[in-house]
Amino acid sequence: MDAKPEEVRELPNKNGRNSWIIVNAETGEAVMETWDSTLIPKLRIKYQAVPARKYLEDLNAKIKQNTGE
């Protein structure tokens, strides 16, 4: 779930604000959600920012795959 710099500003939600899920780069485990885009460039290599919509779409697809739906 790598977020490339150009992805950081895309996928606005209904209220026009973006949020990102900060995930552990090694495990993919979600650590926190943020709406502060200034945090993204400050992340250490251990963490990655994934747009919330993409994170949730990927999570839902994984759940569906694992449950056979």
MMTF fields as JSON, N, C-alpha, C and O atoms, coordinates in Angstrom:
{
  "mmtfVersion": "1.0.0",
  "mmtfProducer": "UNKNOWN",
  "numBonds": 275,
  "numAtoms": 276,
  "numGroups": 69,
  "numChains": 1,
  "numModels": 1,
  "chainsPerModel": [1],
  "groupsPerChain": [69],
  "chainIdList": ["A"],
  "bondAtomList": [4, 2, 8, 6, 12, 10, 16, 14, 20, 18, 24, 22, 28, 26, 32, 30, 36, 34, 40, 38, 44, 42, 48, 46, 52, 50, 56, 54, 60, 58, 64, 62, 68, 66, 72, 70, 76, 74, 80, 78, 84, 82, 88, 86, 92, 90, 96, 94, 100, 98, 104, 102, 108, 106, 112, 110, 116, 114, 120, 118, 124, 122, 128, 126, 132, 130, 136, 134, 140, 138, 144, 142, 148, 146, 152, 150, 156, 154, 160, 158, 164, 162, 168, 166, 172, 170, 176, 174, 180, 178, 184, 182, 188, 186, 192, 190, 196, 194, 200, 198, 204, 202, 208, 206, 212, 210, 216, 214, 220, 218, 224, 222, 228, 226, 232, 230, 236, 234, 240, 238, 244, 242, 248, 246, 252, 250, 256, 254, 260, 258, 264, 262, 268, 266, 272, 270],
  "bondOrderList": [1, 1, 1, 1, 1, 1, 1, 1, 1, 1, 1, 1, 1, 1, 1, 1, 1, 1, 1, 1, 1, 1, 1, 1, 1, 1, 1, 1, 1, 1, 1, 1, 1, 1, 1, 1, 1, 1, 1, 1, 1, 1, 1, 1, 1, 1, 1, 1, 1, 1, 1, 1, 1, 1, 1, 1, 1, 1, 1, 1, 1, 1, 1, 1, 1, 1, 1, 1],
  "groupList": [{"groupName": "MET", "atomNameList": ["N", "CA", "C", "O"], "elementList": ["N", "C", "C", "O"], "formalChargeList": [0, 0, 0, 0], "bondAtomList": [1, 0, 2, 1, 3, 2], "bondOrderList": [1, 1, 2], "singleLetterCode": "M", "chemCompType": "L-PEPTIDE LINKING"}, {"groupName": "ASP", "atomNameList": ["N", "CA", "C", "O"], "elementList": ["N", "C", "C", "O"], "formalChargeList": [0, 0, 0, 0], "bondAtomList": [1, 0, 2, 1, 3, 2], "bondOrderList": [1, 1, 2], "singleLetterCode": "D", "chemCompType": "L-PEPTIDE LINKING"}, {"groupName": "ALA", "atomNameList": ["N", "CA", "C", "O"], "elementList": ["N", "C", "C", "O"], "formalChargeList": [0, 0, 0, 0], "bondAtomList": [1, 0, 2, 1, 3, 2], "bondOrderList": [1, 1, 2], "singleLetterCode": "A", "chemCompType": "L-PEPTIDE LINKING"}, {"groupName": "LYS", "atomNameList": ["N", "CA", "C", "O"], "elementList": ["N", "C", "C", "O"], "formalChargeList": [0, 0, 0, 0], "bondAtomList": [1, 0, 2, 1, 3, 2], "bondOrderList": [1, 1, 2], "singleLetterCode": "K", "chemCompType": "L-PEPTIDE LINKING"}, {"groupName": "PRO", "atomNameList": ["N", "CA", "C", "O"], "elementList": ["N", "C", "C", "O"], "formalChargeList": [0, 0, 0, 0], "bondAtomList": [1, 0, 2, 1, 3, 2], "bondOrderList": [1, 1, 2], "singleLetterCode": "P", "chemCompType": "L-PEPTIDE LINKING"}, {"groupName": "GLU", "atomNameList": ["N", "CA", "C", "O"], "elementList": ["N", "C", "C", "O"], "formalChargeList": [0, 0, 0, 0], "bondAtomList": [1, 0, 2, 1, 3, 2], "bondOrderList": [1, 1, 2], "singleLetterCode": "E", "chemCompType": "L-PEPTIDE LINKING"}, {"groupName": "VAL", "atomNameList": ["N", "CA", "C", "O"], "elementList": ["N", "C", "C", "O"], "formalChargeList": [0, 0, 0, 0], "bondAtomList": [1, 0, 2, 1, 3, 2], "bondOrderList": [1, 1, 2], "singleLetterCode": "V", "chemCompType": "L-PEPTIDE LINKING"}, {"groupName": "ARG", "atomNameList": ["N", "CA", "C", "O"], "elementList": ["N", "C", "C", "O"], "formalChargeList": [0, 0, 0, 0], "bondAtomList": [1, 0, 2, 1, 3, 2], "bondOrderList": [1, 1, 2], "singleLetterCode": "R", "chemCompType": "L-PEPTIDE LINKING"}, {"groupName": "LEU", "atomNameList": ["N", "CA", "C", "O"], "elementList": ["N", "C", "C", "O"], "formalChargeList": [0, 0, 0, 0], "bondAtomList": [1, 0, 2, 1, 3, 2], "bondOrderList": [1, 1, 2], "singleLetterCode": "L", "chemCompType": "L-PEPTIDE LINKING"}, {"groupName": "ASN", "atomNameList": ["N", "CA", "C", "O"], "elementList": ["N", "C", "C", "O"], "formalChargeList": [0, 0, 0, 0], "bondAtomList": [1, 0, 2, 1, 3, 2], "bondOrderList": [1, 1, 2], "singleLetterCode": "N", "chemCompType": "L-PEPTIDE LINKING"}, {"groupName": "GLY", "atomNameList": ["N", "CA", "C", "O"], "elementList": ["N", "C", "C", "O"], "formalChargeList": [0, 0, 0, 0], "bondAtomList": [1, 0, 2, 1, 3, 2], "bondOrderList": [1, 1, 2], "singleLetterCode": "G", "chemCompType": "PEPTIDE LINKING"}, {"groupName": "SER", "atomNameList": ["N", "CA", "C", "O"], "elementList": ["N", "C", "C", "O"], "formalChargeList": [0, 0, 0, 0], "bondAtomList": [1, 0, 2, 1, 3, 2], "bondOrderList": [1, 1, 2], "singleLetterCode": "S", "chemCompType": "L-PEPTIDE LINKING"}, {"groupName": "TRP", "atomNameList": ["N", "CA", "C", "O"], "elementList": ["N", "C", "C", "O"], "formalChargeList": [0, 0, 0, 0], "bondAtomList": [1, 0, 2, 1, 3, 2], "bondOrderList": [1, 1, 2], "singleLetterCode": "W", "chemCompType": "L-PEPTIDE LINKING"}, {"groupName": "ILE", "atomNameList": ["N", "CA", "C", "O"], "elementList": ["N", "C", "C", "O"], "formalChargeList": [0, 0, 0, 0], "bondAtomList": [1, 0, 2, 1, 3, 2], "bondOrderList": [1, 1, 2], "singleLetterCode": "I", "chemCompType": "L-PEPTIDE LINKING"}, {"groupName": "THR", "atomNameList": ["N", "CA", "C", "O"], "elementList": ["N", "C", "C", "O"], "formalChargeList": [0, 0, 0, 0], "bondAtomList": [1, 0, 2, 1, 3, 2], "bondOrderList": [1, 1, 2], "singleLetterCode": "T", "chemCompType": "L-PEPTIDE LINKING"}, {"groupName": "TYR", "atomNameList": ["N", "CA", "C", "O"], "elementList": ["N", "C", "C", "O"], "formalChargeList": [0, 0, 0, 0], "bondAtomList": [1, 0, 2, 1, 3, 2], "bondOrderList": [1, 1, 2], "singleLetterCode": "Y", "chemCompType": "L-PEPTIDE LINKING"}, {"groupName": "GLN", "atomNameList": ["N", "CA", "C", "O"], "elementList": ["N", "C", "C", "O"], "formalChargeList": [0, 0, 0, 0], "bondAtomList": [1, 0, 2, 1, 3, 2], "bondOrderList": [1, 1, 2], "singleLetterCode": "Q", "chemCompType": "L-PEPTIDE LINKING"}],
  "groupTypeList": [0, 1, 2, 3, 4, 5, 5, 6, 7, 5, 8, 4, 9, 3, 9, 10, 7, 9, 11, 12, 13, 13, 6, 9, 2, 5, 14, 10, 5, 2, 6, 0, 5, 14, 12, 1, 11, 14, 8, 13, 4, 3, 8, 7, 13, 3, 15, 16, 2, 6, 4, 2, 7, 3, 15, 8, 5, 1, 8, 9, 2, 3, 13, 3, 16, 9, 14, 10, 5],
  "groupIdList": [1, 2, 3, 4, 5, 6, 7, 8, 9, 10, 11, 12, 13, 14, 15, 16, 17, 18, 19, 20, 21, 22, 23, 24, 25, 26, 27, 28, 29, 30, 31, 32, 33, 34, 35, 36, 37, 38, 39, 40, 41, 42, 43, 44, 45, 46, 47, 48, 49, 50, 51, 52, 53, 54, 55, 56, 57, 58, 59, 60, 61, 62, 63, 64, 65, 66, 67, 68, 69],
  "secStructList": [7, 7, 7, 7, 4, 4, 4, 6, 6, 7, 7, 7, 7, 6, 6, 1, 7, 7, 7, 3, 3, 3, 3, 3, 6, 6, 6, 7, 7, 3, 3, 3, 3, 3, 7, 7, 4, 4, 4, 4, 4, 4, 7, 7, 6, 6, 3, 3, 3, 3, 3, 2, 2, 2, 2, 2, 2, 2, 2, 2, 2, 2, 2, 2, 2, 2, 2, 6, 7],
  "xCoordList": [0.82, 0.0, 0.866, 0.782, 1.656, 2.511, 1.722, 1.062, 1.785, 1.185, 2.286, 3.254, 2.138, 3.101, 2.728, 1.563, 3.698, 3.405, 2.203, 1.448, 2.011, 0.884, -0.459, -1.494, -0.465, -1.702, -2.134, -3.287, -1.252, -1.525, -2.691, -3.419, -2.897, -3.941, -5.203, -6.118, -5.292, -6.469, -7.499, -7.262, -8.627, -9.725, -10.368, -10.415, -10.868, -11.556, -12.85, -13.508, -13.211, -14.453, -15.601, -15.412, -16.775, -17.972, -17.85, -18.326, -17.225, -17.13, -15.936, -15.63, -15.264, -14.174, -12.836, -11.864, -12.769, -11.505, -10.918, -11.638, -9.617, -8.913, -8.429, -8.135, -8.353, -7.696, -6.816, -7.02, -5.847, -4.903, -4.787, -4.877, -4.59, -4.322, -2.812, -2.19, -2.24, -0.801, -0.63, -1.164, 0.131, 0.306, 1.773, 2.672, 1.987, 3.326, 3.764, 3.081, 4.876, 5.331, 5.656, 5.523, 6.074, 6.443, 5.226, 5.159, 4.269, 3.139, 1.853, 0.953, 1.75, 0.516, -0.547, -1.668, -0.201, -1.144, -1.402, -0.469, -2.676, -3.042, -2.619, -2.826, -2.025, -1.549, -2.461, -2.794, -2.861, -3.702, -4.29, -3.876, -5.246, -5.8, -5.474, -5.489, -5.176, -4.888, -5.537, -5.719, -5.877, -6.375, -5.334, -5.579, -4.193, -3.142, -2.125, -1.253, -2.239, -1.348, 0.101, 0.996, 0.361, 1.747, 2.516, 3.744, 1.81, 2.491, 3.074, 4.044, 2.494, 2.879, 4.377, 5.038, 4.93, 6.37, 7.28, 8.463, 6.743, 7.556, 7.599, 8.289, 6.868, 6.841, 8.205, 8.923, 8.542, 9.78, 9.551, 8.412, 10.626, 10.548, 9.682, 9.092, 9.603, 8.827, 7.333, 6.607, 6.858, 5.431, 5.136, 5.987, 3.919, 3.464, 2.087, 1.306, 1.794, 0.472, -0.307, 0.166, -1.495, -2.365, -3.662, -4.253, -4.12, -5.405, -6.469, -6.549, -7.28, -8.252, -9.169, -9.449, -9.633, -10.541, -9.861, -10.462, -8.619, -7.885, -7.658, -7.826, -7.277, -7.041, -8.305, -8.247, -9.44, -10.696, -11.144, -11.669, -10.941, -11.267, -10.428, -10.951, -9.128, -8.24, -8.604, -8.585, -8.932, -9.316, -10.604, -10.692, -11.594, -12.847, -12.638, -13.234, -11.796, -11.505, -10.825, -11.127, -9.924, -9.229, -10.2, -10.127, -11.103, -12.098, -13.007, -13.294, -13.459, -14.322, -13.599, -14.18, -12.327, -11.54, -11.384, -11.477, -11.149, -10.943, -12.219, -12.17, -13.375, -14.638, -15.343, -16.399, -14.775, -15.346, -16.575, -17.339, -16.782, -17.929, -17.669, -18.534],
  "yCoordList": [-1.185, 0.0, 1.251, 2.056, 1.423, 2.6, 3.779, 3.664, 4.897, 6.128, 6.94, 7.33, 7.191, 8.002, 9.475, 9.78, 10.387, 11.795, 12.347, 13.152, 11.936, 12.46, 11.942, 12.546, 10.84, 10.299, 11.034, 10.915, 11.774, 12.382, 13.363, 13.513, 14.032, 15.034, 14.557, 15.358, 13.318, 12.875, 12.204, 11.985, 11.886, 11.176, 11.951, 11.447, 13.177, 13.892, 13.177, 12.587, 13.231, 12.612, 13.602, 14.695, 13.234, 14.05, 15.48, 16.417, 15.648, 17.0, 17.782, 18.869, 17.242, 17.944, 17.854, 18.472, 17.094, 16.946, 15.571, 14.576, 15.533, 14.265, 13.771, 14.558, 12.465, 11.893, 10.754, 10.199, 10.421, 9.372, 8.428, 8.833, 7.175, 6.179, 5.992, 5.707, 6.148, 5.937, 4.467, 3.998, 3.752, 2.32, 1.979, 2.665, 0.919, 0.384, -0.215, -1.089, 0.235, -0.197, -1.688, -2.311, -2.262, -3.679, -4.594, -5.637, -4.198, -5.085, -4.693, -5.52, -3.441, -2.958, -2.615, -2.253, -2.725, -2.445, -0.937, -0.134, -0.573, 0.835, 1.321, 0.638, 2.506, 3.082, 4.241, 4.382, 5.07, 6.227, 6.794, 6.429, 7.678, 8.433, 9.897, 10.362, 10.629, 12.056, 12.825, 12.301, 14.065, 14.98, 16.053, 16.944, 15.982, 16.985, 16.567, 15.738, 17.142, 16.76, 17.15, 16.613, 18.065, 18.459, 17.355, 17.399, 16.367, 15.251, 14.25, 13.558, 14.173, 13.147, 13.192, 12.157, 14.343, 14.366, 14.091, 13.802, 14.179, 14.001, 12.554, 12.242, 11.679, 10.282, 9.635, 9.892, 8.807, 8.04, 6.866, 6.54, 6.246, 5.13, 4.0, 3.241, 3.885, 2.809, 2.935, 1.946, 4.14, 4.371, 4.885, 5.491, 4.63, 5.102, 5.725, 5.308, 6.722, 7.339, 6.79, 6.809, 6.306, 5.779, 6.579, 6.714, 7.116, 7.815, 6.903, 5.72, 7.461, 6.653, 5.86, 4.689, 6.482, 5.763, 4.541, 3.469, 4.693, 3.562, 2.487, 1.3, 2.894, 1.931, 1.111, -0.113, 1.795, 1.099, 0.213, -0.878, 0.677, -0.159, -1.432, -2.521, -1.298, -2.462, -3.4, -4.621, -2.827, -3.628, -4.41, -5.599, -3.743, -4.423, -5.536, -6.606, -5.297, -6.338, -7.542, -8.687, -7.281, -8.367, -9.177, -10.405, -8.486, -9.172, -10.03, -11.177, -9.482, -10.241, -11.487, -12.569, -11.31, -12.433, -13.522, -14.709, -13.117, -14.085, -14.774, -15.876, -14.124, -14.737, -15.41, -16.014, -15.318, -15.984, -15.296, -15.927, -14.048, -13.316, -12.825, -12.189],
  "zCoordList": [0.0, 0.0, 0.0, 0.928, -0.974, -1.052, -1.592, -2.625, -0.912, -1.42, -2.076, -1.424, -3.352, -4.069, -3.854, -3.602, -3.949, -3.667, -4.436, -3.89, -5.683, -6.456, -5.936, -6.218, -5.185, -4.638, -3.379, -2.965, -2.774, -1.484, -1.567, -0.585, -2.694, -2.785, -3.496, -3.689, -3.884, -4.626, -3.731, -2.543, -4.31, -3.663, -2.508, -1.386, -2.766, -1.692, -1.319, -2.176, -0.045, 0.378, 0.231, -0.302, 0.692, 0.487, 1.008, 0.367, 2.143, 2.7, 2.149, 2.64, 1.14, 0.485, 1.189, 0.753, 2.268, 2.994, 2.726, 2.643, 2.594, 2.422, 3.774, 4.674, 3.896, 5.06, 4.578, 3.498, 5.39, 5.063, 6.243, 7.402, 5.923, 6.939, 6.977, 5.954, 8.134, 8.302, 8.678, 9.683, 7.843, 8.056, 8.278, 7.792, 9.011, 9.207, 7.871, 7.336, 7.334, 6.013, 5.963, 4.909, 7.071, 7.086, 7.207, 6.556, 8.041, 8.327, 7.62, 7.474, 7.176, 6.578, 7.613, 7.256, 8.893, 9.967, 10.076, 10.074, 10.169, 10.33, 11.706, 12.709, 11.744, 12.988, 13.413, 14.59, 12.432, 12.741, 11.461, 10.361, 11.61, 10.492, 10.734, 11.873, 9.653, 9.782, 8.639, 7.539, 8.92, 7.9, 7.609, 6.795, 8.253, 8.143, 7.083, 7.344, 5.896, 4.794, 5.051, 4.399, 5.978, 6.252, 6.975, 7.037, 7.522, 8.18, 7.179, 7.487, 5.999, 5.026, 4.693, 4.775, 4.325, 4.0, 5.196, 5.018, 6.403, 7.604, 8.091, 9.061, 7.421, 7.856, 7.693, 6.727, 8.64, 8.541, 7.589, 7.253, 7.167, 6.228, 6.78, 6.011, 8.082, 8.701, 8.412, 8.504, 8.064, 7.861, 6.46, 5.807, 6.018, 4.711, 4.877, 5.733, 4.057, 4.049, 2.863, 1.726, 3.144, 2.107, 2.16, 3.231, 1.02, 1.049, 1.668, 1.339, 2.563, 3.317, 2.399, 2.659, 1.337, 0.426, -0.181, -0.253, -0.614, -1.197, -0.143, -0.421, 1.064, 2.138, 2.403, 2.518, 2.498, 2.783, 1.621, 1.84, 0.391, -0.772, -0.768, -1.0, -0.504, -0.462, 0.691, 0.535, 1.837, 2.995, 2.713, 3.019, 2.133, 1.804, 0.791, 0.913, -0.21, -1.2, -0.55, -0.884, 0.359, 1.065, 1.925, 1.963, 2.61, 3.429, 2.556, 2.898, 1.438, 0.532, 0.001, -0.085, -0.351, -0.871, 0.182, -0.128, 1.425, 2.498, 2.952, 3.497, 2.729, 3.134, 1.985, 2.174, 0.791, -0.37, -0.946, -1.676, -0.646, -1.189, -2.585, -3.187]
}
